[in-house]
Amino acid sequence: MKEYARRGAQARVQELTQELAAIYRAFPGLRRGGASAAPSSSAGAVRHRKPMSAAQRREVSRRMKKYWADRRKASAK
């Protein structure tokens, strides 16, 4: 009885191995990053940003306020 169970388990392992091979061929990124791999064009690159100074933040804020004000004017017309 135990020998039949072993043969069945070996057959199932072989099926799963073939299925995994097919999945890895279809989605090669899974092999690198595991199950949590997210699709990315840079394949794992981490982007680091330099911190902005207070003056830079004020300038960005001013530009964005102008941008959104212009958008509201355009949509009101």
C-alpha positions in Angstrom: 0.0 0.0 0.0 2.8 2.4 0.9 4.5 1.7 -2.4 1.4 2.8 -4.3 1.2 6.1 -2.3 4.9 6.7 -3.1 4.4 6.2 -6.8 1.4 8.5 -6.8 3.3 11.2 -4.9 6.2 10.9 -7.4 3.8 11.2 -10.3 2.3 14.3 -8.8 5.7 15.8 -8.1 6.6 15.3 -11.7 3.3 17.0 -12.9 3.9 19.9 -10.6 7.5 20.3 -11.8 6.3 20.4 -15.4 3.6 22.9 -14.5 6.1 25.1 -12.7 8.4 25.0 -15.8 5.6 26.1 -18.0 4.7 29.0 -15.6 8.3 30.1 -15.4 8.5 30.1 -19.2 5.4 32.3 -19.4 6.4 34.6 -16.5 10.2 34.7 -16.2 10.1 37.5 -13.6 8.6 35.1 -11.0 11.8 33.1 -10.8 13.8 36.2 -9.8 11.5 37.8 -7.3 9.3 35.1 -6.0 5.5 35.4 -5.5 5.7 39.1 -4.5 7.5 40.2 -7.7 5.7 43.2 -9.2 6.0 43.9 -12.9 8.6 46.6 -13.5 10.5 48.0 -16.4 13.7 48.4 -14.4 13.6 44.8 -12.9 14.3 45.5 -9.2 15.9 49.0 -9.4 15.2 51.1 -6.4 14.7 54.8 -7.0 16.2 57.2 -4.5 15.2 60.8 -4.5 17.2 63.7 -3.1 15.3 65.6 -0.4 13.8 68.9 -1.4 14.6 72.1 0.4 11.8 74.3 1.8 12.3 76.8 -1.1 12.0 74.0 -3.7 8.8 72.7 -2.0 7.3 76.2 -2.1 8.2 76.5 -5.8 6.6 73.2 -6.6 3.5 74.2 -4.5 3.2 77.5 -6.4 3.5 75.8 -9.8 0.9 73.1 -8.9 -1.6 75.7 -7.6 -1.2 77.6 -10.9 -1.6 74.4 -12.9 -4.8 73.3 -11.0 -6.3 76.8 -11.2 -5.7 76.8 -15.0 -7.3 73.3 -15.2 -10.4 74.5 -13.3 -10.7 77.6 -15.6 -10.4 75.4 -18.7 -13.1 72.9 -17.5 -15.5 75.7 -16.5 -15.6 77.0 -20.1 
